[in-house]
Amino acid sequence: MKNVPCLILCAALLFLGICAIPAGAVVLQVTVRGTVTDVSPANNTLTLSDPQQYGCDYGSGTSAPVCSWTPLNTSTLTGTVPDAAALSVFARNDQVVAVSLGGTGGTWIALAKLYGSGASADNATDETGDIGSLPVALIGDYAVTATTVPNCSACTGTTCTATGSNVTITSGTMNVAYKTLSPGESLFFNGRNDASSVNVSFMNGEALSDSCPGYTGLIGGVQPVSDYIVHVVPPLGMTVATSPATQSNAPTTVTASVTTTQESGLPFAALGVLGVGIAILAVRRRGD
């Protein structure tokens, strides 16, 4: 009975930690890279060979994460494409980064076509699907970010149908084009004197429901997934330098709708609170 207060304290700490979890994703996103070996319009699928999985080591959290690609123990991965447009954008031997939910392959929620071949292909000329989930820079020092707007009358759990998307195109460190797109609309920019251009189409999407009345504070559930089509025409004479896969596409003035996922259903903050509770219980038991 002496341990009852400690057990109550631990339970309270755990409850508070869980309540601190923000509304959003608990489904693991898996990012892979590989070479296209098959594009099947009949099956609406794209197949990658020699896939490598993307992952980051955050260490103690006091320095920048170290991210790398690790070969998977499989020769190919196949998934349905996020948009039918991908079937005409991607071709055999293209270098591609692909993202799926909950496991490797099955359904790609995002695809990026890399410029160049082999390990030197680091930057994307084309992206389809949920572009915010791709850890890939666009070619030509461009970036595209987007935040979807929820339709609060069409929500289920943590997600709502999106009425539109606030899309920003960035060149270098400058935001050069901005527009709120309705489904099916596009934003185009070609204001640089190097023959380059960027076109972004918002096809459809979802948004988090936490800003809607009655959904504030809701935890757990599947992250919102949206469908975009991005095409970049590279600058004339463009040469691409390779770089570690640690960059971010997000400019400083716009918040992208990117949700970080973890394999555990509890975030690190909640696990830390649970650890404190366990430590208190252990100390109390030794005192007894």
C-alpha positions as a Markdown table, in Angstrom:
| # | Residue | x | y | z |
|---|---|---|---|---|
| 1 | Met | 0.0 | 0.0 | 0.0 |
| 2 | Lys | 3.0 | 2.3 | 0.5 |
| 3 | Asn | 3.6 | 2.3 | -3.2 |
| 4 | Val | 0.1 | 3.5 | -4.1 |
| 5 | Pro | 0.9 | 7.2 | -4.0 |
| 6 | Cys | 3.9 | 6.6 | -6.2 |
| 7 | Leu | 1.8 | 4.5 | -8.7 |
| 8 | Ile | -0.7 | 7.3 | -8.8 |
| 9 | Leu | 2.0 | 9.9 | -9.4 |
| 10 | Cys | 3.5 | 7.8 | -12.2 |
| 11 | Ala | 0.1 | 7.4 | -13.8 |
| 12 | Ala | -0.5 | 11.1 | -13.6 |
| 13 | Leu | 2.8 | 11.9 | -15.2 |
| 14 | Leu | 2.2 | 9.5 | -18.0 |
| 15 | Phe | -1.3 | 11.0 | -18.6 |
| 16 | Leu | 0.1 | 14.5 | -18.7 |
| 17 | Gly | 2.8 | 13.4 | -21.1 |
| 18 | Ile | 0.3 | 11.8 | -23.4 |
| 19 | Cys | -1.9 | 14.9 | -23.3 |
| 20 | Ala | 1.1 | 16.9 | -24.4 |
| 21 | Ile | 1.3 | 15.0 | -27.7 |
| 22 | Pro | 0.2 | 17.3 | -30.5 |
| 23 | Ala | -2.6 | 16.3 | -32.8 |
| 24 | Gly | -1.2 | 14.6 | -35.8 |
| 25 | Ala | 0.7 | 11.6 | -37.1 |
| 26 | Val | 1.5 | 8.3 | -35.4 |
| 27 | Val | 1.9 | 6.3 | -38.7 |
| 28 | Leu | 5.4 | 5.7 | -39.7 |
| 29 | Gln | 6.6 | 7.1 | -43.0 |
| 30 | Val | 9.2 | 5.1 | -44.8 |
| 31 | Thr | 11.4 | 6.9 | -47.4 |
| 32 | Val | 13.4 | 4.9 | -49.9 |
| 33 | Arg | 15.6 | 5.5 | -52.9 |
| 34 | Gly | 16.1 | 3.3 | -56.0 |
| 35 | Thr | 16.1 | 3.0 | -59.7 |
| 36 | Val | 12.9 | 2.6 | -61.7 |
| 37 | Thr | 12.7 | -0.8 | -63.3 |
| 38 | Asp | 9.0 | -0.8 | -64.3 |
| 39 | Val | 6.2 | 1.7 | -64.7 |
| 40 | Ser | 2.8 | 0.0 | -65.2 |
| 41 | Pro | -0.2 | 2.1 | -66.4 |
| 42 | Ala | -2.3 | -1.1 | -66.3 |
| 43 | Asn | -1.6 | -1.6 | -62.5 |
| 44 | Asn | -1.0 | 2.1 | -61.7 |
| 45 | Thr | 2.3 | 1.1 | -60.1 |
| 46 | Leu | 6.0 | 2.0 | -60.1 |
| 47 | Thr | 8.7 | -0.4 | -59.2 |
| 48 | Leu | 12.2 | 0.4 | -57.8 |
| 49 | Ser | 15.2 | -1.8 | -57.8 |
| 50 | Asp | 18.0 | -2.0 | -55.2 |
| 51 | Pro | 16.1 | 0.2 | -52.7 |
| 52 | Gln | 17.8 | 2.0 | -49.9 |
| 53 | Gln | 16.0 | 3.4 | -46.8 |
| 54 | Tyr | 16.5 | 6.9 | -45.6 |
| 55 | Gly | 17.2 | 7.4 | -41.8 |
| 56 | Cys | 18.7 | 10.0 | -39.5 |
| 57 | Asp | 20.7 | 9.6 | -36.3 |
| 58 | Tyr | 19.8 | 12.5 | -33.9 |
| 59 | Gly | 22.4 | 11.6 | -31.3 |
| 60 | Ser | 21.8 | 13.5 | -28.1 |
| 61 | Gly | 19.8 | 16.2 | -29.9 |
| 62 | Thr | 22.5 | 18.9 | -29.4 |
| 63 | Ser | 23.9 | 18.8 | -33.0 |
| 64 | Ala | 22.5 | 18.4 | -36.5 |
| 65 | Pro | 21.2 | 14.9 | -37.3 |
| 66 | Val | 23.4 | 12.6 | -39.5 |
| 67 | Cys | 21.2 | 11.2 | -42.3 |
| 68 | Ser | 22.1 | 8.4 | -44.7 |
| 69 | Trp | 20.7 | 5.7 | -47.0 |
| 70 | Thr | 20.9 | 2.1 | -46.0 |
| 71 | Pro | 20.4 | -0.8 | -48.4 |
| 72 | Leu | 17.2 | -2.9 | -47.8 |
| 73 | Asn | 17.2 | -6.7 | -47.8 |
| 74 | Thr | 15.0 | -6.8 | -50.9 |
| 75 | Ser | 15.8 | -6.5 | -54.6 |
| 76 | Thr | 12.6 | -4.5 | -55.6 |
| 77 | Leu | 9.8 | -2.5 | -54.1 |
| 78 | Thr | 6.5 | -1.9 | -55.9 |
| 79 | Gly | 3.8 | 0.7 | -55.0 |
| 80 | Thr | 0.8 | 2.4 | -56.5 |
| 81 | Val | 1.6 | 5.9 | -57.7 |
| 82 | Pro | 0.1 | 9.0 | -55.8 |
| 83 | Asp | -1.1 | 10.6 | -59.0 |
| 84 | Ala | -1.7 | 9.2 | -62.5 |
| 85 | Ala | 0.6 | 12.0 | -63.8 |
| 86 | Ala | 3.5 | 10.0 | -62.4 |
| 87 | Leu | 3.0 | 7.4 | -65.0 |
| 88 | Ser | 4.2 | 9.8 | -67.7 |
| 89 | Val | 6.8 | 11.6 | -65.6 |
| 90 | Phe | 8.8 | 8.6 | -64.5 |
| 91 | Ala | 10.6 | 6.1 | -66.7 |
| 92 | Arg | 12.9 | 3.1 | -66.5 |
| 93 | Asn | 16.4 | 3.9 | -65.2 |
| 94 | Asp | 15.2 | 7.1 | -63.5 |
| 95 | Gln | 16.6 | 7.7 | -60.0 |
| 96 | Val | 13.7 | 8.1 | -57.6 |
| 97 | Val | 13.0 | 8.9 | -54.0 |
| 98 | Ala | 9.6 | 7.4 | -52.8 |
| 99 | Val | 7.7 | 7.7 | -49.6 |
| 100 | Ser | 5.1 | 5.2 | -48.2 |
| 101 | Leu | 3.1 | 5.0 | -45.0 |
| 102 | Gly | 3.3 | 2.2 | -42.5 |
| 103 | Gly | 5.9 | 0.1 | -44.3 |
| 104 | Thr | 8.0 | -0.2 | -47.4 |
| 105 | Gly | 6.2 | -0.1 | -50.8 |
| 106 | Gly | 2.5 | -0.9 | -51.3 |
| 107 | Thr | 1.3 | 2.6 | -51.8 |
| 108 | Trp | 3.6 | 5.6 | -52.6 |
| 109 | Ile | 2.3 | 8.8 | -51.1 |
| 110 | Ala | 5.1 | 10.8 | -52.8 |
| 111 | Leu | 7.7 | 10.4 | -55.6 |
| 112 | Ala | 10.6 | 12.6 | -56.6 |
| 113 | Lys | 12.5 | 12.3 | -59.9 |
| 114 | Leu | 16.2 | 13.0 | -59.3 |
| 115 | Tyr | 18.4 | 14.8 | -61.8 |
| 116 | Gly | 21.4 | 12.8 | -63.0 |
| 117 | Ser | 22.4 | 9.2 | -62.4 |
| 118 | Gly | 23.6 | 7.1 | -59.6 |
| 119 | Ala | 24.9 | 8.6 | -56.4 |
| 120 | Ser | 25.4 | 12.0 | -58.0 |
| 121 | Ala | 21.6 | 12.4 | -58.4 |
| 122 | Asp | 20.6 | 14.5 | -55.4 |
| 123 | Asn | 18.1 | 17.2 | -56.6 |
| 124 | Ala | 14.6 | 16.7 | -58.0 |
| 125 | Thr | 13.2 | 18.1 | -61.2 |
| 126 | Asp | 9.7 | 16.5 | -60.6 |
| 127 | Glu | 7.7 | 15.6 | -57.6 |
| 128 | Thr | 4.2 | 14.1 | -57.3 |
| 129 | Gly | 2.0 | 13.4 | -54.3 |
| 130 | Asp | 2.7 | 14.6 | -50.8 |
| 131 | Ile | 5.7 | 16.8 | -51.5 |
| 132 | Gly | 6.1 | 17.9 | -47.9 |
| 133 | Ser | 7.2 | 14.3 | -47.0 |
| 134 | Leu | 10.1 | 14.3 | -49.4 |
| 135 | Pro | 13.6 | 15.0 | -47.9 |
| 136 | Val | 14.8 | 16.1 | -51.3 |
| 137 | Ala | 15.9 | 19.6 | -52.7 |
| 138 | Leu | 14.5 | 20.8 | -56.0 |
| 139 | Ile | 17.0 | 21.6 | -58.7 |
| 140 | Gly | 18.1 | 25.2 | -59.4 |
| 141 | Asp | 18.0 | 26.3 | -55.7 |
| 142 | Tyr | 14.2 | 26.3 | -55.8 |
| 143 | Ala | 11.9 | 25.1 | -53.0 |
| 144 | Val | 8.1 | 24.6 | -52.8 |
| 145 | Thr | 6.2 | 24.6 | -49.6 |
| 146 | Ala | 2.5 | 24.2 | -49.0 |
| 147 | Thr | 0.0 | 24.4 | -46.1 |
| 148 | Thr | -3.4 | 22.9 | -46.6 |
| 149 | Val | -6.6 | 24.6 | -45.4 |
| 150 | Pro | -9.2 | 22.3 | -43.6 |
| 151 | Asn | -12.9 | 22.1 | -44.5 |
| 152 | Cys | -14.1 | 21.8 | -40.9 |
| 153 | Ser | -17.4 | 20.4 | -42.1 |
| 154 | Ala | -15.6 | 17.4 | -43.6 |
| 155 | Cys | -13.4 | 15.9 | -40.9 |
| 156 | Thr | -12.8 | 12.4 | -39.7 |
| 157 | Gly | -10.5 | 12.1 | -36.6 |
| 158 | Thr | -7.3 | 14.0 | -37.1 |
| 159 | Thr | -7.8 | 14.9 | -40.8 |
| 160 | Cys | -10.2 | 17.0 | -42.9 |
| 161 | Thr | -10.7 | 17.4 | -46.6 |
| 162 | Ala | -8.7 | 20.4 | -47.7 |
| 163 | Thr | -10.5 | 23.3 | -49.3 |
| 164 | Gly | -7.2 | 24.7 | -50.7 |
| 165 | Ser | -3.5 | 25.0 | -50.2 |
| 166 | Asn | -1.3 | 28.0 | -49.5 |
| 167 | Val | 1.6 | 27.4 | -51.9 |
| 168 | Thr | 4.9 | 29.3 | -51.9 |
| 169 | Ile | 7.8 | 29.1 | -54.4 |
| 170 | Thr | 11.2 | 30.1 | -53.1 |
| 171 | Ser | 14.3 | 30.9 | -55.1 |
| 172 | Gly | 17.4 | 30.8 | -52.9 |
| 173 | Thr | 16.4 | 32.6 | -49.7 |
| 174 | Met | 13.6 | 34.7 | -51.3 |
| 175 | Asn | 9.9 | 33.9 | -51.6 |
| 176 | Val | 9.2 | 34.7 | -55.2 |
| 177 | Ala | 5.6 | 33.5 | -55.7 |
| 178 | Tyr | 2.6 | 32.8 | -53.5 |
| 179 | Lys | -1.0 | 31.8 | -54.1 |
| 180 | Thr | -3.8 | 30.0 | -52.4 |
| 181 | Leu | -4.7 | 27.2 | -54.8 |
| 182 | Ser | -8.1 | 25.4 | -55.0 |
| 183 | Pro | -8.0 | 21.8 | -56.1 |
| 184 | Gly | -6.9 | 21.7 | -59.8 |
| 185 | Glu | -5.2 | 25.1 | -59.8 |
| 186 | Ser | -1.6 | 25.9 | -60.5 |
| 187 | Leu | 1.1 | 28.4 | -59.6 |
| 188 | Phe | 3.9 | 29.2 | -62.1 |
| 189 | Phe | 7.1 | 31.1 | -61.8 |
| 190 | Asn | 9.8 | 32.0 | -64.4 |
| 191 | Gly | 11.1 | 35.3 | -63.1 |
| 192 | Arg | 14.8 | 34.4 | -63.2 |
| 193 | Asn | 17.0 | 35.2 | -66.3 |
| 194 | Asp | 18.3 | 31.7 | -66.7 |
| 195 | Ala | 15.5 | 30.0 | -68.6 |
| 196 | Ser | 14.4 | 28.1 | -65.5 |
| 197 | Ser | 10.8 | 27.8 | -64.2 |
| 198 | Val | 8.7 | 26.1 | -61.6 |
| 199 | Asn | 5.1 | 24.9 | -62.0 |
| 200 | Val | 3.1 | 23.7 | -59.0 |
| 201 | Ser | -0.4 | 22.1 | -59.2 |
| 202 | Phe | -2.5 | 21.3 | -56.2 |
| 203 | Met | -4.7 | 18.3 | -57.1 |
| 204 | Asn | -6.5 | 17.5 | -53.8 |
| 205 | Gly | -5.6 | 16.9 | -50.2 |
| 206 | Glu | -6.2 | 16.7 | -46.5 |
| 207 | Ala | -5.4 | 19.0 | -43.6 |
| 208 | Leu | -5.1 | 18.6 | -39.8 |
| 209 | Ser | -8.4 | 19.0 | -38.0 |
| 210 | Asp | -6.9 | 20.5 | -34.8 |
| 211 | Ser | -7.8 | 24.0 | -35.8 |
| 212 | Cys | -11.5 | 23.1 | -36.3 |
| 213 | Pro | -14.1 | 23.5 | -33.4 |
| 214 | Gly | -14.5 | 20.3 | -31.6 |
| 215 | Tyr | -11.3 | 18.8 | -32.8 |
| 216 | Thr | -8.7 | 20.8 | -30.8 |
| 217 | Gly | -6.4 | 18.7 | -28.7 |
| 218 | Leu | -7.3 | 15.4 | -30.6 |
| 219 | Ile | -4.4 | 13.1 | -30.5 |
| 220 | Gly | -3.4 | 10.1 | -32.6 |
| 221 | Gly | -4.5 | 9.1 | -36.0 |
| 222 | Val | -3.2 | 9.2 | -39.6 |
| 223 | Gln | -1.3 | 12.3 | -40.8 |
| 224 | Pro | -2.9 | 14.3 | -43.7 |
| 225 | Val | -1.7 | 13.4 | -47.2 |
| 226 | Ser | -2.1 | 15.7 | -50.2 |
| 227 | Asp | -1.5 | 15.4 | -53.9 |
| 228 | Tyr | 0.7 | 18.0 | -55.8 |
| 229 | Ile | 2.5 | 17.9 | -59.1 |
| 230 | Val | 5.7 | 19.9 | -59.3 |
| 231 | His | 7.9 | 20.4 | -62.4 |
| 232 | Val | 11.1 | 22.4 | -62.5 |
| 233 | Val | 12.9 | 23.4 | -65.7 |
| 234 | Pro | 16.6 | 23.6 | -64.7 |
| 235 | Pro | 18.6 | 26.7 | -65.3 |
| 236 | Leu | 20.7 | 26.7 | -68.5 |
| 237 | Gly | 24.0 | 25.0 | -68.1 |
| 238 | Met | 23.0 | 23.7 | -64.7 |
| 239 | Thr | 25.5 | 21.5 | -62.9 |
| 240 | Val | 24.5 | 19.8 | -59.7 |
| 241 | Ala | 26.9 | 19.3 | -56.8 |
| 242 | Thr | 26.2 | 16.4 | -54.5 |
| 243 | Ser | 25.4 | 17.0 | -50.9 |
| 244 | Pro | 24.4 | 15.0 | -47.8 |
| 245 | Ala | 20.7 | 14.3 | -47.5 |
| 246 | Thr | 20.2 | 16.6 | -44.5 |
| 247 | Gln | 18.7 | 19.6 | -46.2 |
| 248 | Ser | 15.2 | 21.0 | -45.7 |
| 249 | Asn | 13.0 | 22.4 | -48.4 |
| 250 | Ala | 11.3 | 24.9 | -46.1 |
| 251 | Pro | 12.0 | 28.6 | -46.3 |
| 252 | Thr | 12.1 | 30.6 | -43.2 |
| 253 | Thr | 8.9 | 32.6 | -43.8 |
| 254 | Val | 6.6 | 29.7 | -44.6 |
| 255 | Thr | 5.6 | 26.7 | -42.6 |
| 256 | Ala | 5.4 | 23.5 | -44.6 |
| 257 | Ser | 2.8 | 20.8 | -43.8 |
| 258 | Val | 5.4 | 18.2 | -42.9 |
| 259 | Thr | 4.7 | 15.8 | -40.1 |
| 260 | Thr | 7.5 | 14.0 | -38.4 |
| 261 | Thr | 6.6 | 10.4 | -37.4 |
| 262 | Gln | 8.0 | 7.9 | -35.0 |
| 263 | Glu | 7.8 | 4.2 | -34.8 |
| 264 | Ser | 6.6 | 4.4 | -31.2 |
| 265 | Gly | 3.0 | 5.5 | -30.5 |
| 266 | Leu | 4.4 | 7.8 | -27.9 |
| 267 | Pro | 6.7 | 10.7 | -28.7 |
| 268 | Phe | 10.1 | 11.1 | -26.9 |
| 269 | Ala | 8.6 | 13.8 | -24.6 |
| 270 | Ala | 6.0 | 11.4 | -23.3 |
| 271 | Leu | 8.5 | 8.6 | -23.0 |
| 272 | Gly | 10.7 | 10.9 | -20.9 |
| 273 | Val | 7.8 | 11.7 | -18.6 |
| 274 | Leu | 7.2 | 8.0 | -18.2 |
| 275 | Gly | 10.8 | 7.4 | -17.4 |
| 276 | Val | 10.7 | 10.0 | -14.6 |
| 277 | Gly | 7.7 | 8.3 | -13.1 |
| 278 | Ile | 9.5 | 4.9 | -13.2 |
| 279 | Ala | 12.5 | 6.4 | -11.6 |
| 280 | Ile | 10.5 | 7.8 | -8.7 |
| 281 | Leu | 8.8 | 4.5 | -8.2 |
| 282 | Ala | 12.2 | 2.7 | -8.1 |
| 283 | Val | 13.6 | 5.2 | -5.5 |
| 284 | Arg | 10.5 | 4.7 | -3.4 |
| 285 | Arg | 10.8 | 1.0 | -3.5 |
| 286 | Arg | 14.5 | 1.1 | -2.4 |
| 287 | Gly | 13.4 | 3.4 | 0.5 |
| 288 | Asp | 11.0 | 0.7 | 1.6 |
